[in-house]
Amino acid sequence: MPTYHYRCKKCTHEFEEIQRITAPPLKKCPECKTQNLGRVIGTGTGFVFTGSGYYLTDYKKTSEKPVVKEEPLSTPEKKSETKTPKEKPKSKPAEK
């Protein structure tokens, strides 16, 4: 459950409250008992990993470049040879 930060607009009392996301925001100040309470937008907290099983290598590094396989230079020549028709050997006239 997230922690919400509240501040009273009248008496400037500040406090934090743990609430469900679906819960409606609080409106009544616990100090001055007026209906001038408002939620303060904060920076929030980061992820806190506890226990074993979390490793630095579990996450993809953004600085790595994708690996591109290069074809050998001789490959295009082979392709061009298959496309060009080969010359037929000249036939000799039949000997009698």
Secondary structure, DSSP 4 states (H G I P E B T S, - for coil): --EEEEEETTT--EEEEE--TTSPPP-S-TTT--S-EEEEP---------SS---GGGS--SSPPPP-PPPPTHHHHHHHHHHSPPPPPPPPPPP-
